[in-house]
Amino acid sequence: MWVTATDENPRPWRFREALKEKAGLTDKEIDKLFATSDHLNLVELGMALEEAYGIEILYEDLLIPPDEQEGHPQS
């Protein structure tokens, strides 16, 4: 049986926001993580955050690679 913390804010979280507030990462660490991690590993990380903290991360943030999301500079 898994026990998870419940989140007081039931709204969906942005992935970057969850990494900052729940995992304690800085913007610089998140940028490096997004730049160097395989997309599948990022999805698994997002799912682990959801399970561990009882939150929901926007599906768009998990399904679309960070470099293809709106607002991210394209190369």
Secondary structure as UniProt FT lines:
FT   HELIX           15..21
FT   TURN            22..23
FT   HELIX           27..36
FT   HELIX           39..53
FT   HELIX           59..63
FT   HELIX           66..68
FT   TURN            70..71
//
